[in-house]
Structure formats: C-alpha cells, structure tokens
C-alpha cells in the first residue's frame, strides 16, 4: 500500500478528516476530532502510527518485525507499522481497528453525532 491508497482508504471512513496539526510533514487522520492514524510525509519509508488495544499491540510486535512501539506516541496504545512491508490487507485491518477503538471511546453525545453523519 502506498500513501495515496492509505489516504483514500482513511478518507472513505465515516467522519474522517485529514489534518496537519503538527506541521507540514505529519499527516493526521481524525474521526470526530480524535486522532486514529498519522504518518510522516518526509520519510523514505512509509510508516503509519495506529492506535491499538494494548494486549494486541504487544502480540503484533512479537509476531511481526515491521510493527514496533509507536514512534513519538504512548507505546502502550500505539504501534508504528512499516507499510512498505505489511500487506495492504493488514494495513487496512489495523487501520480499521484503530478507527473502531477511537469510535468506541466517544462519549454518548458524540456517539449520537457520529451516528447522524
């Protein structure tokens, strides 16, 4: 998967916005204002930081050498995935997992707004 495909995939999900809150070199994807994915635009290697269930995060790191603790993130809840090595299916699945974790954490008021999009 390349960055353009990743961008299209993220933007196809309900309520997602694309932002540059950390400057022009870091692309961030949010759902209802909450970050679920980010990637650097100035790196030779296409990596993505994705939120992950803490137990699953450890399991993924042990199983796949190209998944490491989240770079510049809370390492308990975030992984960095080398998308140049991971399969497109795996990147999509891990991105959807991250998205669903964020959506499931919304307060009830935001859940209602999200459902009405």
Residue pairs with C-beta under 8 A, 6 or more apart in sequence:
1 9
1 46
1 83
1 86
1 88
1 91
1 92
2 46
2 83
3 27
3 39
3 41
3 46
3 83
5 88
6 39
6 46
6 48
6 83
6 91
6 95
7 18
7 27
9 92
9 95
10 16
10 18
10 29
10 37
10 95
11 18
11 29
13 31
13 96
13 99
14 31
14 114
14 117
15 31
15 32
15 114
15 117
16 29
16 30
16 31
16 99
17 29
17 30
17 31
17 33
18 27
18 28
18 29
19 27
19 28
19 29
19 30
20 26
20 27
20 28
21 28
22 28
22 38
24 41
25 40
25 41
25 42
26 38
26 39
26 40
26 41
27 38
27 39
27 40
27 41
28 35
28 37
28 38
29 35
29 36
29 37
29 38
30 36
31 99
31 102
31 103
31 114
32 102
32 103
32 106
32 110
32 113
32 114
34 102
34 105
34 106
35 51
35 102
36 50
36 51
36 95
36 98
36 99
36 101
36 102
37 48
37 49
37 50
37 51
37 95
37 98
37 99
38 48
38 49
39 46
39 47
39 48
39 49
39 83
40 47
45 82
45 84
46 82
46 83
46 84
47 71
47 80
47 81
47 82
47 83
47 84
48 80
48 81
48 83
48 91
48 95
49 70
49 71
49 72
49 73
49 78
49 79
49 80
49 81
50 70
50 78
50 79
50 81
50 94
50 95
50 97
50 98
51 77
51 78
51 97
51 98
51 101
51 102
52 60
52 77
52 78
52 79
52 94
52 97
52 98
52 101
53 97
53 101
54 76
54 77
56 97
57 69
57 76
57 77
57 78
57 79
60 67
60 79
60 94
61 67
61 68
61 69
61 79
64 86
66 81
66 82
66 85
66 86
67 79
67 80
67 81
67 82
67 86
68 79
68 80
69 75
69 78
69 79
69 80
70 77
70 78
70 79
70 80
71 80
73 80
79 94
81 90
81 91
81 94
83 91
86 94
103 114
106 114
